[in-house]
Structures are given as structure tokens and as C-alpha cells.
Amino acid sequence: MRAQRVWKVNGDASIGQLQSRLDDLNKRLGQLEGQHPDSWKLEELRASALSLSREIDDLRCAEATAALSELLRK
């Protein structure tokens, strides 16, 4: 079974909003791991957490690239 994304991320979401969602997701993962360590839901949640963290990284890189481009233009 293929993991599906749990969160639908808005393209306008800020890094803070995404980080908050990731924190919530990690909290849910911790709870589920404690209650049902063999649950198939764990893999779905882990895949969603990884996807969300990649999106956060992409946004951070884009912001850093834009800031560097602005500095180099001056």
C-alpha cells in the first residue's frame, strides 16, 4: 500500500505554519508509536512528515536564494 499525504499544504503557507503542522504530526506519530507500534498508519504518517519537512526545506532554500540574489544585486 502506498503512503498518502495526510496534510494538504497551501502554496501560500508560511514556514511557521508548516512547522506547526509538522510538530503536530510528530506528536501524533509519538502517540501512535506508543499505543500501536505495528500500525500501518505509522508508515503513512512518517511519509507525510518527510514530505512536509521537504516542503519546509524547499521554502527555506527558496528564501535563502532570494536573499542571496538580492545581496549580489547590490
C-alpha positions in Angstrom: 0.0 0.0 0.0 1.3 3.4 -1.0 1.5 6.1 1.7 -0.7 9.1 1.1 -0.1 12.6 2.2 -2.1 13.5 5.4 -1.6 17.2 5.1 -2.6 19.3 2.2 -0.3 22.2 2.2 -1.4 25.6 0.8 1.1 27.1 -1.5 0.8 30.4 0.5 1.6 28.7 3.8 4.4 30.2 5.8 7.3 28.2 7.2 5.9 28.8 10.6 2.5 27.3 9.7 4.2 24.3 8.0 6.4 23.8 11.0 3.4 23.9 13.3 1.7 21.2 11.2 4.9 19.1 11.3 5.1 19.5 15.1 1.5 18.3 15.4 2.2 15.4 13.0 5.3 14.4 15.0 3.2 14.5 18.2 0.6 12.2 16.7 3.4 9.9 15.5 4.8 9.6 19.0 1.4 8.8 20.5 0.6 6.2 17.8 4.1 4.6 18.2 3.4 4.3 22.0 -0.1 2.8 21.6 0.2 0.7 18.4 3.9 0.2 17.4 3.0 -2.1 14.5 0.2 0.1 13.0 0.2 0.6 9.2 -0.8 4.2 9.9 2.7 4.8 11.2 4.2 4.5 7.7 1.7 6.9 6.3 2.3 9.4 9.0 6.1 9.1 8.6 5.8 9.6 4.8 3.7 12.7 5.4 6.1 14.0 7.9 9.0 13.5 5.5 7.1 15.2 2.7 6.2 18.1 4.9 9.8 18.5 6.1 11.0 18.5 2.5 8.5 21.3 1.7 9.8 23.3 4.6 13.3 22.8 3.4 12.3 23.9 -0.2 10.8 27.1 1.2 13.8 27.8 3.3 16.1 27.3 0.4 14.0 29.5 -1.9 14.0 32.3 0.7 17.8 32.0 1.2 18.3 32.0 -2.6 16.2 35.1 -3.0 18.0 36.9 -0.1 21.4 36.0 -1.6 20.3 37.1 -5.1 19.2 40.4 -3.6 22.6 40.8 -1.8 24.5 40.0 -5.0 22.5 42.6 -7.0 23.7 45.4 -4.7 
